[in-house]
């Protein structure tokens, strides 16, 4: 247990194979969390508490709304992935 507690990276390397879906999901989550961790303090620094909070809430609201739209389109078109939603919405390329 101490081996894994010393370095989370070693634990992850043992659990996920390179090039797998798990690795891709893990990389995406780490990138999103890292960008947010750096961006939020910078927004507050540049805009102040009131405007910074409003900007973050606006960004969160837009993110929530776009996720809701994707889920709604998937439900209405009975699609199972984003590619199917796009094909049903826009049709095949001419």
C-alpha positions in Angstrom: 0.0 0.0 0.0 2.8 2.4 0.8 4.2 1.8 -2.7 1.0 3.2 -4.3 0.6 6.0 -1.7 4.0 7.4 -2.6 3.1 7.9 -6.2 -0.4 7.9 -7.6 1.1 7.8 -11.1 2.5 4.3 -10.4 -0.9 3.2 -9.3 -2.5 4.5 -12.5 0.1 2.9 -14.7 -0.6 -0.5 -13.1 -4.4 -0.1 -13.5 -4.8 1.2 -17.1 -3.2 -0.1 -20.3 -1.7 2.5 -22.7 -4.1 3.3 -25.5 -7.2 2.0 -23.8 -10.5 3.7 -23.3 -9.8 4.0 -19.5 -6.6 5.8 -20.3 -8.3 8.2 -22.7 -11.0 9.0 -20.1 -8.4 9.5 -17.4 -6.4 11.9 -19.6 -9.5 13.9 -20.5 -10.5 14.3 -16.8 -7.0 15.3 -15.8 -6.7 17.9 -18.6 -10.1 19.4 -17.6 -9.3 19.5 -13.9 -5.9 20.9 -14.5 -7.2 23.7 -16.8 -10.0 24.6 -14.3 -7.6 24.6 -11.4 -5.4 27.1 -13.1 -8.1 29.2 -14.7 -10.4 29.9 -11.7 -7.9 31.8 -9.6 -6.8 33.8 -12.7 -10.5 34.8 -13.4 -10.9 36.1 -9.9 -7.6 37.9 -10.1 -8.4 39.7 -13.4 -12.1 40.4 -12.8 -12.5 40.6 -9.1 -14.9 38.7 -6.8 -18.2 39.9 -8.2 -17.5 39.8 -11.9 -15.3 36.7 -11.6 -18.1 34.9 -9.8 -20.6 35.9 -12.5 -18.2 34.9 -15.3 -17.7 31.4 -13.7 -21.5 31.0 -13.2 -22.1 32.0 -16.8 -19.5 29.5 -18.0 -21.0 26.8 -15.8 -24.5 27.6 -17.1 -23.4 27.5 -20.7 -21.7 24.1 -20.1 -24.8 22.7 -18.4 -27.1 23.9 -21.2 -24.9 22.5 -23.9 -24.7 19.1 -22.1 -28.5 19.2 -21.7 -28.9 19.9 -25.4 -26.8 16.9 -26.3 -28.7 14.7 -24.0 -32.0 16.0 -25.3 -30.9 15.4 -28.9 -29.8 11.9 -28.1 -33.1 11.2 -26.5 -35.2 12.6 -29.4 -33.1 10.9 -32.1 -32.6 7.7 -30.1 -28.9 8.0 -30.8 -26.3 6.3 -28.6 -23.2 8.5 -29.4 -22.4 12.0 -30.5 -21.6 10.9 -34.1 -25.1 9.5 -34.4 -26.6 12.7 -33.1 -24.6 14.7 -35.7 -25.7 12.3 -38.5 -29.4 12.6 -37.6 -29.2 16.3 -37.2 -27.1 17.3 -40.2 -27.3 14.3 -42.6 -24.6 12.7 -44.6 -22.0 14.9 -46.3 -22.7 15.5 -50.0 
